[in-house]
Amino acid sequence: MKWQNWSGRVTAHPEAIRRPRGEEELAEFVSRGERTNGEIRVVGSAHSHSPVAATDGLLLDLSDLSGLIDFDRGHMEVTLAAGTAIHQIGPLLRPHGLALLNQGDIDRQAIAGAVATGTHGTGRTLGNFPSAVRAMTMITADGSTVRCSPRENPDLFEASRLSLGAFGVVTRLTLAVRDSYRLHERIWLEDLDSVMARIDELFAATRHFEFFWYPGRTRAVCKSLEETEAGPDPMEDNRWERIGWSDEIISSERNDLHTEIEYSLPAESGPACLNELRALISAEFPDLEWPLEYRAVAADDVWLSPAHGRDTVTISVHQGIGHDDEPLFRACEGIFTRYEGRPHWGKVHFLDGGDLAKLHPHWRSWWRQRDLADPTGRFLNTHLRSWVGR
């Protein structure tokens, strides 16, 4: 049996793929297992570029665990089933006058997978998905159900907000939300040197800002999103300007198959890092056709978050799956690491456990809590075990 991720670049041969119809059946699959070694991994939309979900054991598909379970306007929280795709969430929340705090520009991922890998959008005052988590329910290795929050099992909660799927199978997530809102999108071309000279101004000017730079070009494609009370205007609904609900405007289609490396850097280091990447690509990879993407993420206190403890910018480098990405990505990673970059958990990187331990101050505490939750390592795969020599 063969499994592959969205792009087809990551493959595995699980002994079984199971799609539980509900939490009770899921608990049975977990407690019973399918192999003597009992390895279990969970897949959402298979959108990670890293082998974080790959396994030769039991692969659980949570697509049928989907939907809005509860909402609490008093506390501005919603509880979602783990397999709910992000593109489904906006229409589920809007009738209740609610919306996610933020989301990324790809909305195909399952919400539990986006939380587990630290997925984010852009906005220097806006955190990633794990920072919005207020409580979780998961099924642990023996099939029992555990709820965690700052008040219930707080140590487990702190560690597993960004879990990499290594603590158990998350079935429900409670997230902080806000009142529903509209966004005005504006897209323009600007000389890249001009963008970098006023990058702080551009991030401060609107709620969301990002840009894409295509190698070999002098101008960047800039995009800003700002809250508005205006309704959609057909005269302005074109490729350069749109108004709509937040989830409709933030998301965009990315149908071209690709692979990607992304690092999170101290915000003040972003411009210098980008300049080095530009020089590297111009000199050594002049044929690269895919863009670099530059975004901002607010600091948080999530243990394994790439934005832990520091205001952050992220830089992504893309490559089509018809090309060998490793030479490009390794060369870029050499620059990222010189600027104390932390890799995105759902994208390509080549760091080992020693490297990761130096970048994440809670690395050992995270593993200690993980081992308490899953002492036999049923929720680890080869990718994760390699970081700790297991």
C-alpha positions in Angstrom: 0.0 0.0 0.0 1.4 3.4 -1.0 0.7 6.8 0.4 2.0 10.1 -0.8 1.7 13.7 0.3 0.0 16.4 -1.7 2.9 17.0 -4.1 3.9 13.4 -4.5 7.4 14.1 -3.2 7.0 12.3 0.1 5.9 8.7 -0.1 5.4 5.8 2.4 4.1 2.3 2.6 1.8 2.0 5.6 0.6 -1.4 6.5 -2.9 0.0 6.9 -4.8 3.2 6.3 -8.0 3.6 8.4 -10.6 6.3 8.1 -12.7 6.2 11.4 -16.3 7.4 11.2 -16.2 8.8 14.7 -14.3 9.2 17.9 -15.3 5.8 19.3 -14.1 3.9 16.3 -10.9 6.0 16.3 -10.2 4.9 19.9 -10.6 1.3 18.8 -8.1 1.7 16.0 -5.6 3.3 18.4 -6.0 0.8 21.2 -5.9 -2.2 18.9 -3.2 -1.0 16.4 -2.3 -2.9 13.3 1.3 -4.0 13.8 3.4 -5.5 16.5 5.4 -2.3 16.8 2.1 -0.4 17.0 3.3 2.8 15.2 0.5 5.2 14.5 0.5 8.5 12.5 -2.3 10.8 11.5 -2.8 12.5 8.2 -5.1 15.5 7.4 -4.8 16.8 3.9 -1.3 15.5 3.4 -0.1 19.1 2.7 3.2 18.9 4.6 6.3 18.9 2.6 8.2 17.1 5.3 7.7 13.3 6.2 6.0 14.3 9.4 3.0 12.0 8.7 4.9 9.2 6.9 4.7 5.7 8.4 5.0 2.1 7.6 2.6 1.3 10.4 -1.0 2.5 10.8 -2.0 5.7 9.1 -5.2 7.4 10.4 -7.2 9.6 8.1 -9.5 11.9 10.1 -11.4 13.4 7.2 -14.7 12.1 8.6 -14.1 13.8 12.0 -15.2 17.2 10.7 -17.4 20.1 11.6 -18.2 22.8 14.3 -18.9 21.1 17.6 -19.6 24.1 19.8 -19.2 27.9 20.0 -19.0 30.2 23.0 -19.5 33.9 22.1 -19.0 34.8 25.8 -15.4 33.6 25.8 -15.0 34.0 22.0 -14.0 30.4 21.5 -15.1 27.6 19.1 -14.5 23.8 19.2 -13.9 22.1 16.0 -13.5 18.4 15.0 -9.8 17.7 14.2 -10.3 16.8 10.6 -12.1 20.0 9.6 -10.5 21.6 6.6 -9.5 25.2 7.1 -11.5 26.2 4.0 -14.7 24.8 5.7 -14.2 26.9 8.9 -15.2 30.3 7.6 -18.6 29.2 6.3 -19.2 27.3 9.6 -18.4 30.3 11.8 -19.9 33.1 9.8 -23.6 32.3 10.6 -22.6 32.9 14.3 -20.8 36.1 13.5 -17.4 34.6 14.2 -14.1 34.2 12.3 -10.6 32.8 12.9 -8.1 35.2 14.2 -5.9 34.5 11.2 -5.0 31.8 8.7 -2.5 31.1 6.0 -2.9 31.7 2.3 -3.4 28.0 1.7 -6.6 26.7 3.3 -6.7 23.0 2.2 -5.1 21.7 5.4 -7.0 20.0 8.3 -7.1 22.2 11.3 -5.4 19.7 13.6 -2.5 19.2 11.1 -2.1 23.0 10.8 -1.9 23.3 14.6 0.4 20.4 15.0 3.0 21.8 12.5 2.8 25.5 13.5 1.1 26.8 10.3 0.7 30.5 10.2 -0.4 33.5 8.0 1.0 36.9 8.0 0.7 40.0 10.2 3.2 41.2 12.7 0.5 41.3 15.5 -1.0 37.9 14.6 0.2 34.6 15.9 0.3 31.2 14.4 -2.4 28.5 14.8 -1.0 26.9 17.9 -1.0 30.3 19.7 -4.8 30.4 19.3 -5.4 27.0 20.9 -7.3 27.1 24.2 -8.0 23.4 24.8 -7.6 20.0 23.1 -9.0 16.6 23.4 -6.9 13.6 22.3 -6.8 9.9 22.3 -3.7 8.5 23.9 -1.8 5.3 23.2 -4.1 3.1 25.3 -7.2 4.4 23.6 -8.3 6.6 26.5 -9.6 10.1 26.0 -7.7 13.0 27.6 -8.6 16.7 27.6 -6.0 19.3 28.2 -6.0 23.1 28.7 -4.3 25.6 30.9 -6.4 24.2 33.8 -6.7 20.5 32.9 -3.4 18.7 32.4 -1.5 22.0 31.9 1.9 20.5 31.3 0.5 18.3 28.6 -1.3 21.3 27.1 1.8 23.4 27.0 3.8 20.8 25.2 1.2 19.5 22.8 -0.1 22.8 21.5 2.4 22.1 18.7 2.6 18.4 18.9 3.9 17.1 15.6 1.3 14.4 16.1 3.6 12.8 18.7 1.4 12.8 21.8 -1.8 11.1 20.7 -4.5 11.6 18.2 -6.2 15.0 18.6 -9.9 14.8 18.0 -11.1 18.2 19.1 -9.6 21.7 19.2 -10.9 24.7 21.0 -9.6 27.9 19.4 -9.8 31.6 20.2 -11.9 33.5 17.6 -13.1 37.0 16.9 -16.1 38.7 15.4 -16.4 38.1 11.7 -14.8 40.8 9.5 -14.1 41.8 6.0 -10.8 42.5 4.4 -9.8 44.8 1.5 -7.0 43.2 -0.5 -4.6 45.3 -2.6 -1.9 43.9 -4.8 0.8 46.0 -6.5 4.3 45.8 -8.0 7.1 47.7 -6.3 10.9 47.7 -6.7 12.3 45.1 -4.3 14.9 47.5 -2.9 12.2 50.0 -2.2 10.1 47.3 -0.4 13.0 46.3 1.8 13.9 50.0 2.6 10.4 50.5 4.0 9.6 47.0 5.2 8.7 48.1 8.8 6.4 50.8 7.4 4.6 48.3 5.1 4.1 45.8 7.9 2.7 48.5 10.2 0.4 50.1 7.6 -2.2 47.2 7.4 -3.3 44.2 9.3 -1.6 41.8 6.9 1.3 42.4 4.5 3.5 40.0 2.5 5.4 40.0 -0.7 6.8 37.6 -3.3 10.0 38.0 -5.2 10.7 36.1 -8.4 14.4 35.5 -9.0 15.8 37.6 -11.8 13.2 40.3 -11.4 13.7 43.8 -9.9 10.2 44.2 -8.6 8.2 42.3 -5.9 4.6 41.4 -5.9 3.2 43.0 -2.8 -0.1 42.2 -1.0 -1.8 44.0 1.8 -5.0 43.2 3.6 -6.8 45.7 5.8 -10.1 45.5 7.7 -13.0 47.3 6.1 -16.7 47.8 6.6 -17.3 48.1 2.9 -19.1 45.3 1.0 -17.8 43.7 -2.2 -17.6 46.2 -5.1 -17.9 44.5 -8.5 -16.0 47.4 -10.0 -13.0 46.6 -7.8 -13.2 42.8 -7.8 -10.3 42.2 -10.1 -6.8 40.7 -9.8 -5.4 43.8 -8.1 -8.2 44.6 -5.6 -10.9 42.6 -3.8 -13.2 43.0 -0.8 -14.8 40.1 1.0 -15.0 38.0 4.2 -11.6 37.4 5.8 -11.4 33.7 5.0 -12.3 34.4 1.3 -9.7 37.0 0.9 -6.8 35.6 2.9 -6.8 32.3 1.0 -5.5 31.8 -2.5 -5.3 28.8 -4.8 -1.9 27.1 -5.1 -2.5 24.2 -7.5 1.0 24.0 -9.1 2.8 21.1 -7.4 5.9 22.2 -5.6 8.0 21.6 -2.6 9.1 24.2 -0.1 11.6 25.2 2.6 10.7 27.9 5.1 12.6 29.4 8.1 11.5 31.8 10.8 14.0 34.5 11.7 14.2 37.2 14.2 12.3 40.1 12.6 15.3 42.4 12.6 17.4 39.8 10.6 14.9 39.3 7.8 16.2 42.0 5.4 19.9 40.9 5.6 18.9 37.3 5.3 16.8 38.0 2.2 19.7 39.9 0.6 22.0 36.9 1.1 19.4 34.6 -0.5 19.1 36.9 -3.5 22.8 36.9 -4.0 23.0 33.1 -3.6 20.2 32.4 -6.1 21.5 34.9 -8.6 24.9 33.4 -8.5 24.2 29.7 -8.1 20.6 29.0 -9.1 19.8 31.6 -11.8 17.3 29.3 -13.5 15.0 29.2 -10.4 11.5 30.2 -11.5 9.6 29.9 -8.2 9.2 32.9 -5.8 10.5 33.6 -2.4 7.8 34.6 0.1 8.3 37.0 3.0 5.8 37.3 5.9 5.6 38.3 9.5 4.3 36.4 12.6 3.9 37.7 16.2 6.0 36.2 19.0 4.3 33.5 21.1 5.0 31.2 24.1 4.4 27.9 22.4 7.2 25.5 23.2 8.2 24.3 19.7 6.9 27.3 17.8 9.3 28.8 15.3 8.1 32.2 16.6 8.7 31.3 20.3 9.9 34.3 22.2 10.6 36.6 19.3 8.8 38.7 16.7 9.4 36.9 13.5 9.6 37.1 9.8 9.4 34.0 7.7 11.1 33.4 4.3 9.9 30.6 2.1 11.8 29.2 -1.0 9.9 27.1 -3.4 10.8 24.6 -6.2 8.7 22.6 -8.7 8.6 18.9 -8.1 10.1 18.3 -11.5 13.5 19.6 -10.1 15.9 18.3 -7.5 15.3 20.7 -4.6 18.0 19.5 -2.3 21.0 21.6 -3.6 18.9 24.7 -3.6 17.4 24.1 -0.2 20.6 23.1 1.5 22.3 26.2 0.2 19.5 28.4 1.5 19.4 26.5 4.8 23.1 27.4 5.3 22.1 31.1 5.2 19.0 30.7 7.3 20.9 29.0 10.1 23.5 31.8 10.2 20.6 34.1 11.2 19.3 31.7 14.0 16.5 30.6 11.7 14.1 27.9 12.9 12.6 25.6 10.3 8.9 25.2 9.6 7.9 21.7 10.9 5.7 20.9 7.9 8.3 21.9 5.3 11.7 20.6 4.1 14.7 21.0 6.4 17.9 19.0 7.0 18.6 19.7 10.7 19.3 17.0 13.2 18.2 16.7 16.8 21.3 18.5 18.1 20.6 21.5 15.8 17.0 21.6 16.8 17.8 21.5 20.5 19.9 24.6 20.2 17.1 26.5 18.4 14.3 25.6 20.8 14.8 26.3 24.5 12.0 23.9 25.5 13.2 21.0 23.3 14.0 18.7 26.2 10.9 19.6 28.2 8.8 18.9 25.1 10.3 15.5 24.7 9.9 14.7 28.4 6.2 15.5 28.3 5.9 13.6 25.0 7.4 10.5 26.6 5.1 10.7 29.6 2.1 10.8 27.2 3.4 8.0 25.0 6.1 6.0 26.8 6.3 3.3 24.2 6.7 5.7 21.3 3.6 4.6 19.3 3.1 8.1 17.9 6.7 8.5 16.6 7.9 7.7 13.1 11.4 7.4 11.6 11.5 11.1 10.9 10.9 12.1 14.6 12.9 9.3 16.1 16.0 10.4 14.1 16.1 13.6 16.2 16.6 11.7 19.4 18.5 8.6 18.2 15.6 6.1 18.7 
